[in-house]
Amino acid sequence: MPGNIELNESYFGARRVRRKPGRRAYGKNLMSGLLKRDNKVYAEIVPDCKSKTLQDIIRGMVSAESFIYTDGWRGYDRLVDIGYDKHFRINMVIMSLPINKLI
């Protein structure tokens, strides 16, 4: 996939179990997804969100010339080291605020 690519990972599945938030959630499937800005999507169930797992997917699906946008998850830390020098991190907390809170 060449172009502008957004990457993210998320859990899908059963309702949240108390005291087991986020990455420790039991009974959920972890998905990694790529979205090309012209509405092409690739999603895959993955065993974990480690750098190697995410990098293997990225190497197989994203061209090195692409602009890559991710959140701050540490699994994306070494993309520049493997040839993706157009990697930009988006602060999802700021992006989720209403525009009047940003001004």
C-alpha positions in Angstrom: 0.0 0.0 0.0 1.6 3.2 -1.1 0.4 6.7 0.1 -0.8 8.0 3.4 -1.3 5.1 5.8 -2.8 5.1 9.3 -2.0 2.2 11.6 -3.6 1.2 14.9 -4.3 -1.8 17.1 -7.3 -2.5 19.2 -9.1 -5.3 21.2 -12.4 -6.6 20.0 -14.7 -9.1 21.7 -16.4 -9.7 25.0 -17.5 -6.9 27.3 -14.8 -5.4 29.5 -14.1 -7.4 32.6 -13.6 -5.3 35.8 -10.0 -4.8 36.8 -8.8 -6.1 33.5 -8.6 -3.0 31.3 -6.8 -2.5 28.0 -4.0 -4.8 27.0 -4.7 -7.3 29.9 -8.3 -7.8 28.8 -9.3 -11.5 28.8 -11.4 -13.1 26.1 -10.7 -10.4 23.4 -9.1 -10.6 20.0 -6.3 -8.2 19.3 -6.5 -6.7 15.8 -3.9 -4.7 13.9 -5.3 -2.5 11.2 -4.0 -0.4 8.3 -6.1 2.3 6.6 -5.1 3.9 3.4 -6.5 7.4 3.2 -8.6 6.5 0.1 -10.6 4.1 2.2 -8.7 0.8 1.6 -8.5 -1.2 4.8 -6.4 -4.2 5.9 -7.0 -5.8 9.2 -5.5 -8.9 10.8 -5.9 -10.8 14.1 -2.5 -10.7 15.8 -1.1 -12.6 18.8 0.4 -9.5 20.4 1.4 -5.8 19.7 5.1 -6.3 19.9 7.3 -4.4 17.5 8.3 -7.5 15.6 4.6 -8.5 15.0 3.6 -5.0 13.9 6.8 -4.6 11.7 6.2 -7.9 9.9 2.7 -6.7 8.9 4.0 -3.3 7.9 6.8 -4.7 5.8 4.4 -7.0 4.0 1.7 -4.3 3.3 3.2 -0.8 3.3 5.7 0.6 0.8 8.8 2.4 2.3 7.8 5.6 0.5 4.5 5.8 2.3 3.7 8.4 5.0 2.8 6.4 8.1 0.6 7.8 11.0 0.4 6.0 14.3 -0.5 6.6 17.9 2.2 6.6 20.6 2.2 2.8 21.2 5.8 1.6 21.7 5.3 -1.2 19.2 5.8 1.4 16.4 9.1 2.8 17.9 11.5 1.4 15.4 9.8 2.0 12.1 12.5 4.6 11.0 15.2 2.0 11.7 13.6 -0.5 9.2 13.3 2.1 6.4 10.1 3.9 7.1 11.5 7.4 7.6 8.1 9.1 7.0 6.6 8.0 10.3 4.6 10.5 12.3 2.9 10.0 15.7 -0.5 11.5 16.4 -1.5 12.4 19.9 -4.9 10.6 20.1 -5.8 12.4 23.4 -5.6 15.8 21.7 -7.3 14.5 18.5 -10.3 13.3 20.6 -10.9 16.6 22.2 -13.7 18.9 20.9 -12.2 21.7 18.8 -13.3 24.4 21.4 -11.1 22.7 24.0 -8.0 23.1 21.7 -8.4 26.9 21.3 
